Amino acid sequence: MPDNDKASAGFGQANRPFVSGVEPGQFVRHPTQPDWGDGQVQSVIGSRITVNFEHAGKVLINALVVNLQIVG
């Protein structure tokens, strides 16, 4: 797998799986979408995080692009 494909597959520079630090059940906020309100993490698979936001519904977040803020 070429190096640029590894990033999209969720692997870092040393071929380690991406770890976001966010876990299902936690409440988070999107740093550039405050109008979405708080969201509860539904699932985390590699760098893909599914969050159910108060005012935006279910959103798939790429944690390689967006650094979600943990609430509380």
N, C-alpha and C positions, 0 to 999 in steps of 0.2 A: 504494500500500500504506500503510495507516495506521501511525503511529509504533509503536504497541504490537505490531503484527504484525512489524515489522522486527526487534525484539528476539528474537522466537521464531524468526525465520528466520536468526539468526546475524549480524545487522548491528548495529553500535554506533551511538552517537549521531550520528556524522557520516556514516552510511551506508557505513562501511567494513566489510569482512568481519571477523568475529571471528577473532583469532589467539590460541591458547592457549599456545603455546610448548612444547607436548608433541608429540613426533614418534613415528611407528611404530618399534617396536623398543626404545624406552626403558622402563625399569622405574619404576613409580610405586607410591604407597600412597594409599589413601583416608583423608582426615584424620579421619573419624568412624567408620570401620569397620576398626580395626587387626586384628581377627580374620580379615579376608579375606586377610591376608598381602600380599606383594608381587605386583604384577601387571605384565604386559608389554603395552604399547600395541599393539593390532592395526591400528587405523585411526583417522584423524582427518578428519572431514568437518565443516567449520565449527566449531560448538560441541559437536558430538557426537563423543565419544571412546569407542571400543570397547576394553575392557581385559580380558585373561584373567588373573584373580586365582588365586593358589595354592589358596585354600580356598573360593572363591565361584564359580569358573568365569567364563564370559564375561558381562560387565556393560556396558551402555550408559550412559555418564556424560554428563550435561549440564554442560559446563564453565562455563556461565553461573551455575550453582548450586554446583558442587563444584570447589574448587581442589585438584587432585591434587598430591601432593608427589612430586617427582622423587627417585628413590633413587640415591645415589652421586654 
